[in-house]
Structure formats: structure tokens, C-alpha cells
Amino acid sequence: MKNVFDITTYGAVGDGVTDSTAAIQAALDDAEKCRGVVTVPPGKYLTGKLRMGNGVILEGYAGWSFRSDGASTFILRDGETDCMIDITGAFGCAIRGLCMNGRRLGKNVHGVKLYWPVYNGGSEEDTPTIDECRIGSFSGDGVRLEHIWCFSVRHSMLCHNGGAGLYVDGWDGFLIDNWFSGNAAGGLVGGPCAASITATGNRVEWNRRAGFYLPHCNCCNFTGNYFDRSGGPGLYLGAKDGEALAISATGNIIYRSGKPVEGGFEEEWDNSHVRIIKGENVVFTGNTFRLGRDDGGKGVWSPDYVACIEDSVATIFENNVWQGGSLKDGVLLMGENDRVSVKNNIGMATPKE
């Protein structure tokens, strides 16, 4: 029984000009019948919206670099769609080694999208995997997962999107060894629920608004990540109408956060490495903070503050280092805090002219 399907045998042409939408979709449809694999030989394939099926693997040859597309590349045909690849209902699917280029077409067009109208809309774990992919230059989010239940994004680059690199409204996610680079709304952005997320070994750089922006987060673990030159806090956890519950952040480097953004910050306190609002059972320990400015010694020094903790309870900010970590102050406690411990942190603010 055939279970591997090459898109070129269906008529897809990797010249970047020929519309290959129908050919690619035909291969995906056949693979859905047997939980098969769709292969994408090296080439640039022009495509409109595609739909993946249950258990299908879409696999290309990576070969992408920081600045260029990869060997196997899907190029968005036009902006008259909501996404390039719809994985709603494609339980257990995987996208591997593929580059997706949205060409900044349309308005709010996403690279990969999963959408259920309600939580647990599929009545089982979604469990998609995105691995070794470069997903960039979409007018919306690189990857948008609404009401998701279980997912993995690994060894990938989500970059230069008009929205978030990754938008998550749901729970049970693993983010491992990725680049979140130059996204307008933030590297990782959480919706009304962003729970049970483990982020390890990611580079989060030059995103506007924040590196990770999670106004409603619960049971999240941030370990060994590198946050660089965020246009706001490297980590923004909780909000006036949200919370940050059961959070652990250990062994992260958070560097030159608070890069000035067009229109200025929503609040002065966004010019910080970390914001924690309505935190409960939050632990920050063993992290390193340092101020800086743009590459080549250009731009404005930032941030003003290491961390701003507001209206929090049972929160620990201990045993971190911030020598030269901020311009004005270390940790600011604002609002009404209860059992918040800030101690054994080493360093001092370093004003710059």
C-alpha cells in the first residue's frame, strides 16, 4: 500500500511561479486516507490555502538560514485567505523541514493555523508538531493556535511576522530550541489562556511589544532561554485583567530589554526586563539581566528597571544577578503585594548619559 506521496508527482512545480495549490492538496488528501507522508522536494512552490488531515506528515528539506528561505519552500500565492496551512482537526500531524514565506500579503494572514470555536473543540488532544521549519513574513501570526490542546514547536524559526511569532490560546505546549525573531506583536503571545507551557533553550530577539507576552498564564516553565532587545519586557506575565499563576523562570539571560518602540510604551513599567502582574506562586531565580543598546553601540540604552512586580502574592525574586542590568532601579514593588520576597540579588543600576 502506498503511503508516501511526492507533491511533484501530482503536478506541483517548484519554480516559484506555477500555482501548485491543487497538486499539493491532492497529495495531502491521499495521505489522509492512510496517515501517510507528503514529501516536498527542494524548490519554491507557489500555493494558496492548504488543509492537512488526521495523522499526516508534511515533510520537506530544511536548508534555511537566518536570512534566507530553505530548500523546500512554500510561497503564499495571494492574501485572499486566512492562512497558508490549516491544521484544525489534523490530530497528530507534523510539519517538518519546511519553509513558509507569507510575503507580507493580505491582512492578518497566518502561516499555520488551528482553530476550534471552544476549548477542547476536537474532543481529544490535537498534538501537532512543527519541527525544523522557518515560518516568516506573514501579515498575521507565524503560527496561530486557538483553543489548542497539546502541541510542540521545535528547532524552528518564527520570524518577521506582522503579528506574533507564535500565538497560543490553550494549554500543554513544548517550545524547544527555536528562534523567535523580529515579530511585531511579540515572539510568543498568549491569549485568554496560555497554560502548561514549557519553553527551553529558545532565542527570543528583537520582537516588538515583548519577547514573551502572556497576560493570562498558568503553570508555565521558562528555562535556559535567551531574550535579546525586546521592545518592552523580555517576559511580560499577567495583566490588569489577567494573572500569572504557578510560574518558574530559571537560568535565563535577559539582555537589553525595553528597546524604544514607535508610539512609546503603554506604561512606563514596560521599560523593564520583566513585568509580573497579579502573580501567584511565581519563582524567578538564577537569571542574568543586563542593559544594552542596539548593535554597533547605536541606539538608546535600556531598560530602566530589572523587574516590576505588581499586586502579587507568594512570589519569589531571589538569587539573580543584575550588575549593570538597568539604568534606574532593580526590582520595583507596586500596588498591593503579599508575601513577595526580593533578596540575595547581586548588582546595581548603571546610569548612562
Secondary structure as GFF3:
##gff-version 3
##sequence-region A 1 353
A	DSSP	beta_strand	4	6	.	.	.	ID=ss1
A	DSSP	three_ten_helix	7	10	.	.	.	ID=ss2
A	DSSP	beta_strand	15	19	.	.	.	ID=ss3
A	DSSP	alpha_helix	21	32	.	.	.	ID=ss4
A	DSSP	beta_strand	37	39	.	.	.	ID=ss5
A	DSSP	beta_strand	43	47	.	.	.	ID=ss6
A	DSSP	beta_strand	50	51	.	.	.	ID=ss7
A	DSSP	beta_strand	57	59	.	.	.	ID=ss8
A	DSSP	beta_strand	72	76	.	.	.	ID=ss9
A	DSSP	beta_strand	83	86	.	.	.	ID=ss10
A	DSSP	beta_strand	94	96	.	.	.	ID=ss11
A	DSSP	beta_strand	99	101	.	.	.	ID=ss12
A	DSSP	beta_strand	110	115	.	.	.	ID=ss13
A	DSSP	beta_strand	129	131	.	.	.	ID=ss14
A	DSSP	beta_strand	134	136	.	.	.	ID=ss15
A	DSSP	beta_strand	143	154	.	.	.	ID=ss16
A	DSSP	beta_strand	157	159	.	.	.	ID=ss17
A	DSSP	beta_strand	164	176	.	.	.	ID=ss18
A	DSSP	beta_strand	179	181	.	.	.	ID=ss19
A	DSSP	beta_strand	186	200	.	.	.	ID=ss20
A	DSSP	beta_strand	203	205	.	.	.	ID=ss21
A	DSSP	beta_strand	212	214	.	.	.	ID=ss22
A	DSSP	beta_strand	216	223	.	.	.	ID=ss23
A	DSSP	beta_strand	226	228	.	.	.	ID=ss24
A	DSSP	beta_strand	235	237	.	.	.	ID=ss25
A	DSSP	beta_strand	243	250	.	.	.	ID=ss26
A	DSSP	beta_strand	253	255	.	.	.	ID=ss27
A	DSSP	three_ten_helix	268	270	.	.	.	ID=ss28
A	DSSP	beta_strand	272	277	.	.	.	ID=ss29
A	DSSP	beta_strand	279	285	.	.	.	ID=ss30
A	DSSP	beta_strand	288	290	.	.	.	ID=ss31
A	DSSP	beta_strand	292	294	.	.	.	ID=ss32
A	DSSP	three_ten_helix	295	297	.	.	.	ID=ss33
A	DSSP	beta_strand	298	302	.	.	.	ID=ss34
A	DSSP	beta_strand	305	310	.	.	.	ID=ss35
A	DSSP	beta_strand	313	318	.	.	.	ID=ss36
A	DSSP	beta_strand	329	334	.	.	.	ID=ss37
A	DSSP	beta_strand	338	343	.	.	.	ID=ss38
###
